[in-house]
Amino acid sequence: MHYLDDMARIWVESYGCSASFADAEMISGLIVNGGHTLASSAKDAEMSLIVTCSVKDATADRMVNRIKKLQSKPLVVAGCLAKAEPKTVERFAENASLMGPNSIGKTLLVIDSALAGRKKVELEATDLTKTGLPKVRLNPVVGIVEIASGCMSECTFCQTKLAKGNLASYRIGDIVRQVSVEVSDGCIEVWLTSTDNGCYGLDIGTTLPELVNRVAEIPKEFMVRVGMMNPMYMPKIRNGLLESFESPKVYKFLHIPVQSGSDRVLNEMKRGHTAATFRDTVRRFRSRFPRCTISTDIIVGFPTETGQDFEKTIEILEETEPEVVNISRYSPRDGTPAAGMEQIAVSEVKRRSKTIFELANRISLKNNRDWIGWKGRVLFTEHSDGKVRGRNFAYKSILVDEPVRLGDTRQVQITDATSHCLYGLIAS
């Protein structure tokens, strides 16, 4: 129990994937329910809590810089970097308390210790499920719902498994109740997120399509964005997922990271899929939903990637033309098998990255220009550089200048396009 004189102003900031932002929302909810208040800035706070990401070297460097700036006051470092690289955190902030991504149940305990000047380290998983927890949303009209923790993959380049462990899916009934709460609280868009949505339920005898069907049956008006799914599970769930995506409540948006067009590199990465798996999935979704949005991820410069392997990545992008390509230069992460492999020269990795970046921009611009003249329903969810951003049925990013309230749905006509987004006017 916290008394009035125990209350503290706490600053929370988060980085990385949507699951990290969901964790930050739940941590913020527990802070408020525990009798503290959320500060409007780190400067105004009596302590800070940072939910970290460690997926890439550049990201980890950014985390370290923020940790160094925040450590002048009591500090809790939470999330993936704290779990996967606690010694890195302690090297730059020896007095910071640490909390892992699955240790949210210890939030108040860790915060109270930090406020009292006692370092506390809680990196092991608690038995607390991440559904049904109080939360303070980052966006009042978007609900981020975690459906599982951990994954079933053993990717040689990835540190996330070290941070989040093996797959632990949450029960469908609990997730459906959480989505219902989000929508009742005013959310008109719900994100279903986890480390890998593709393997959801395989540990508890269910599947992602079953979950999506149940969520879409909730008798309220809202849209569902299904988060990242690794291709290796597509042969098992693809047909069911195609049926699930028929619901008008589900965005026709598929995030499926191929990472490389070379089967040899994919094998070295231990990705568990082939380039053909990705091609087949894209073909089937585009056949069923011609204007769906395909998002993929590419890692450039994996240690064993030859020039020929790289050409295969170019080929698969040119053939499948994904609307969104998230590009990462490979960087070795502590504790991963690939970190011990012979690395490609940084200059060559930069050259390959530039080639993929330019190709992805050309593909995106071509795809986006095909939307000019389209007219239809757009759901507005955020402000962006003086404009309002919305999404259509294919989760295309659409900006308008006209005043629109967040949460509104309006008819919009697309008038222009760049490689990153569409521009439109409110239609009568």
N, C-alpha and C positions, 0 to 999 in steps of 0.2 A: 504494500500500500504506500503510495507516495503522498506526502503532505505538501501543503502549499510552499513551504520554505525549501522543499527538495526539488521543486520544479526547475528545469533548465531549458534554455533555448538551444535547440540542436539543429545544425545544418546538415542536410542529407543531399548528396549528389551521386549520380550513377552514370556508368559508361558501359558500352558493349551492346549485346543483343537484347531483344525484347524481354527475354527471361530475366536479365539483370534489372531492367526497368520495373518488371513485375515485382522482383524482390525488393527494390527500393520503395515501391508503393506499400508493400506489406510491412516492411521495417518502419516506415513512416506511420502507418496505422497503429502499430504496436507502441511506438513512441508516444503518440497522442493518447492512446488508451491507458498508457502507463503513467499519465499525469504530467508529462513534459509538453513543450510546445515546439513547433517547427519554426526555425529562424528563416528570415527572408534572404539572408546572405551569410557567408562564412564570417564576415567581419562582425556581424551583430550576434553571433552565436557564442555560447560558452563552451561548446564542443562541436566537433564535426564527425560525420560518418560518411565514408566514401565506399560505394559498391563498385568494385573494380572488375576489369576485364584483362585477360592475359593472352588473348588469341594470337597476337602478333608482337614482334619486337617493338615496332613503332608504338603500338598501343600500350605495351608494358612501360616503355620509356615515358609516355605521357602520364601514366598512373604514378610513376615514381616522382615526376615533377610536381604533380598535384599533392602527393603525400608530403613531400618536403615543404611545400608552401603551407599546408594545413597543420603541421605538427607543433606549431607554437602554442596551441591549446590542446586539451585532451582530445585524442583522436582514436576512432575505431576504423580499421581497414577491413572491409568485408568483401565477399565475392571471390572470384576465381583466382586472382593473384595472391590473395591471402592464403588460400588453401594450397595452390600448386607451388608457390614460391615464397613461403613464409620467411626464409632467410633473406631474400631480396628486400622484403618490406622492412625487416628488422635492421638491415644494414643502413637504411636511410632514415628510419624512425624507430629507434630501439625501444621507446616507451609506448608505442602505439599498441592498443589492444587489437586482437585479430578474431575474425569470425568468418567461417566458411559459408559457401552458398547454401548448404543444407543444415546450417546451424541457427536458422532464424528463430527457433524456439528459445534460444538463449539471449535474444536481443537485449531485453531489459537488464538482465544480469550483467552482461558485458558493459552496457552503457553506465550502469550504476557504479561498477568498479572503476571505469575510466574517469568518471566524474570525481570519484574519491581519490584519484591519483594512483590507483592500483592497476597495473597491467593485467589483462585477462586474455587468455588464448582459448577459444572454443572453435575448433576446426572440424570436429567429428559431427556426423549427422545426428539430429534429434529425431524422435518419432513423430514430429509434428508435420502433418500434411499441409501443403500450401493452398488448400482450398478452404474457404470459410473464414479466413483470417481478416481482421479489420485492415483497411487500406486507405491511403490518401492518394487519389489518382493524380498523375502528372497531367492528364488531359481529361476534363470532366465528361467528355462525350465518347471517350474510347476506353473500353474495358480490356485489360490485359489479363488473361487467365492461363496460368500454368497448368498443363495437363499431365506432366511427368517430370521426374528429375533423372539426370544421367542418361546413358545411352547403351547400345549393345555393340558399338563399333570399337575397333582397335587401331584407328588411323595412326600411322607412324609419325605424322607431323603435328598432331593435335594435342594440346595440353588440357583441353576441356575435360576429358575422361579422368585425368588426374585430379581435377578439381571437383567434379560432380559424381564420379563413380558409375556404378552399373545402373541400368534402367530400373526405375521404380514408378510405375504408372499409377495415377490416381483413379479412383473408381468413377465410372460414368455418372452415376447418380450424384456424387459430390460435385463433379464438374458442372453438370446441368444446373444444379442448385446455385452454384457460384455465378454462372452466366445469367440466370434469372435475376439474381441480386443486382448484377451490373446493369442490366437493362432496366430494372425497376428504379434504379438510382439515376437514370437519365442517359445511359450510354446507348448510342445508336450504332456503334461499331464495336465488335468484339474480336480480339485476336486470340486464337488458340495457339499457345507457344510452348516449346520445350527445347531441349538440346537437339532432339531429332524426332519430329512428329511421326515420321514414317514407321517407327517401331512401336508407337504407342499401343499399349494393351497386350503386346505379345507375351508379357510376363504374367498377365492376369486373365488370359483367355478371351480377349476381345481384340478389336482392331480400330484404327482411325476412322474408316468409313462408318462403323457403327456409332462412334462418338459423334461425328459430324451430323449424321441423321437425327440423333436424339437432340442435339443442340438446335438444329433447324426446326424441330417440331415445337419448340417453345412458342406459345401463341402470342407473340409480341412482335412489333416491327423493329428489326435491326438487321445489320449485315455482319457476316462472319468472314474473317480473313484466316485461312488455314496457313500456319507457318511452315518453316523449312522441313522438307522430307528428303532423306538421302535416297538415291536411286536404287540401292541394293534391295530395298523392301518393296519396290514398285511391282515386280511380278506377282507378289503375294496380295497386294491391296489395290492394284490399278483398276480392275474392273469395278470393284465396289466403290472406289473413289470417284470414278467417272459418273456413277449413278448418284452419289452424294452431291456432286457438284451441279447436278441438274436443278437443285433447289434454288429458287430465286433469291434466297437469303444468303447464298454462298458466293463470294467474289470468285470470278473465273480467273484466279491467280494461282500459279503453281511455282513455288520456289524449290527447285531441284538442282543441287550443286553437282555438276559433272567433274569439276576440278581439273581434268586433263582429257584430251582427246586420244591419248595413247594408252592402250590396254596394258602395256608393259609398265608405264609409270603408275597407272591406277593399281596394279598389283603390288608395286613397291610401296605405294601409299597405304596398302591394305584397305582399299575403299570397298571391296566386296561387290563391285559392279563393273560392267564393261561399258565402253562407249556406245555399243549397240543398245544397251538397256536405256540409256538416256535418249538416244535417237528414237527408239520405239515409243517411249513414254510421250515425248514431245509430239510425235506424229499422231498418236491416238487422241491426245487432248486437243490438238489443233483440228483434227477431223471432227470431233464431237462439238467443240466450242471454237469456231474459226477465229473469233476475236478475243481469245483468252490471252493473258499475259504470262509469258514464261520468263522466270528469273533464274539465273544460274550463277555459280561462283567458279572462278578460275584461279588456280595457284600457278604462278609463273616462276620458273627457276628451281623447281624441286631438285634435290641433289643429283638424281640420276637422269634428269631430263636432257636428252640429246637434241641436236638441231632437228633431227627427223621427228622426234617426239613432239617438239614444239610446233612443227608444221601440221601435225595431226590435230593439235588443239585449234589452230587457225582454221583447218578444214571443217571441224565439227561446228564451229561458230558460224562459218559461212554457210554451211548446209542447214542448220537448224534456226538461225537468226533469232536468238532469244531477245526479248524486248529489254531485259535488264541483265547486265553482266557486272558482277561484283569482282573486282580484280585485286588479288593480293600477291605481292612479291614474297616468295618463300623466305622465311627467317627461322633459324633454329630456335626451338623452345626447350628450356631445361627439362630433362627427364623424359624426352621423347626419343624414340629410336633414330629418327632421321637427323637429329642433332649430331650424332656421331658419324654420319656419312660425309664423304668428301663434298665440299660445297662448291657451287658454280661461282665464278668471278662476279662480283657485284656489278661491274660495268655491263656484263652480258645479261644479267638478270634485269637491269634497268632498260636495256635495249629491247628485250623481249616484252617487258611490261609496256613500254611505249607503243610497240606494234599492236598488242592486244587492245590497249586503250583506244587507239585511233580506229581500229576495226570495230570495236564495240560501239563507239560513238557514231560511226557511219551506219551501222545496222539500226541503232536506236532512232536516229534521225529519220531513216527511211520508214521504219515502222510507225513512228509518231506522225509523219506527214500523211500517212494513209487515213488518219483520223480526222483530218481537216474537212469540215462540212458535216461531220456527225452531229446529231442532235439527240439528246436523251437526258435521263435522270442522273443527277449528281448529288452525292451526299457530302456536305461540307463539315470538316472535322478540325481544321487548324488555321491559324494565321501564319502568313509567311511573307516577310519583307513588304508589308503594307498591303498585301493582297490576301485573299481567302482561298485556301486550298481544299479541294474536294476530290472525291473518287467516284468513278462510274462503275458499272457492273464488272468491268475487267480490272478494276483497281488502278486504272490509269490516273496519274497525278494531273489535276486540272486546276489552273489558277484563274480567278476572275478579279477584276478591279472593283466591281460593284459591291455595295454593303450587303453582306449576307451573315446571318447569325450562325454560330456553330451549332450543329445539330439539324439545320434546315436541309430539306431536299428540294432542289429546283431543277427545272429544265434548262439545259445549257447547250449552246451551239459552239462547236470548236472552230476557231478562226485562225489559229496559228500553232506552230509546233517547233520545239527545239529537240535536241537529243535527250533532254532530261524531263521535259514536261509538256503539257498541252496548255493552250490559252483559249479562253472562251468568253462568251457574252451570255448573260441571263436571257433566255428566250421567253417570249410571251406565251 
